[in-house]
Amino acid sequence: MDNLDALSAAGFTLPSPAYLLGAILFGIVGFAAYRYGKKTGNSHTKWIGVALMFYPYAVSPTWLLYLIGCGLCAALYVFRA
């Protein structure tokens, strides 16, 4: 437990279960969108899928993760083939 306290003092924290669930969920949706966009030749769907897979690495607040993820999923709906 001392290592966890030392990491917390250095500014590192573990993500919440809600964050982990959201990151996995949007990553799976992004992978499916990427595969579908690549198969159909729809570049919008492919690149939105890439964004869905990799944006959780750049976003740390859980509420922002879900906000951006829902926005990108809405973009998938708008740019569907």
C-alpha positions in Angstrom: 0.0 0.0 0.0 3.0 2.3 0.5 3.7 2.2 -3.3 0.1 3.4 -4.0 0.5 6.2 -1.5 3.8 7.2 -3.1 2.3 7.2 -6.6 -0.6 9.3 -5.3 1.8 11.8 -3.8 3.6 12.0 -7.2 0.3 12.8 -8.9 -0.6 9.4 -10.4 -4.1 8.1 -9.7 -5.9 4.9 -10.8 -8.9 5.4 -13.1 -12.4 4.8 -11.7 -14.3 1.7 -12.8 -16.7 4.0 -14.8 -13.8 5.4 -16.7 -12.4 1.9 -17.5 -15.8 0.7 -18.6 -16.2 3.8 -20.9 -12.8 3.4 -22.4 -13.3 -0.3 -23.2 -16.8 0.4 -24.5 -15.8 3.2 -26.8 -12.7 1.3 -27.9 -14.8 -1.6 -29.0 -17.3 0.6 -30.8 -14.3 2.4 -32.5 -12.7 -0.8 -33.6 -16.0 -2.0 -35.1 -16.4 1.3 -36.9 -12.9 1.3 -38.2 -13.3 -2.3 -39.6 -16.7 -1.3 -41.2 -15.3 1.9 -42.7 -12.3 0.1 -44.1 -14.4 -2.7 -45.6 -16.9 -0.3 -47.2 -14.4 2.4 -48.2 -16.1 5.0 -46.1 -13.3 7.2 -44.8 -15.4 9.2 -42.4 -16.5 6.1 -40.5 -12.9 4.7 -40.6 -11.4 7.9 -39.1 -14.1 8.4 -36.5 -13.4 4.8 -35.5 -9.7 5.6 -35.0 -10.7 8.6 -32.9 -13.0 6.5 -30.8 -10.2 4.0 -30.2 -7.5 6.4 -29.2 -9.1 9.5 -27.5 -9.4 7.9 -24.1 -5.6 8.1 -23.8 -5.8 11.9 -24.1 -8.8 12.5 -21.8 -8.7 12.0 -18.1 -12.0 13.3 -16.6 -14.7 10.6 -16.7 -17.5 13.0 -17.7 -15.4 14.3 -20.6 -14.7 10.7 -21.7 -18.4 10.0 -22.0 -19.2 13.4 -23.5 -16.7 13.0 -26.3 -17.5 9.4 -26.8 -21.2 10.1 -27.2 -20.4 12.9 -29.6 -18.2 10.7 -31.8 -20.9 8.0 -31.7 -23.4 10.6 -32.9 -21.0 11.5 -35.7 -20.9 7.8 -36.7 -24.7 7.9 -36.9 -24.6 11.1 -39.1 -21.9 9.8 -41.4 -23.3 6.3 -41.8 -23.2 4.8 -45.3 
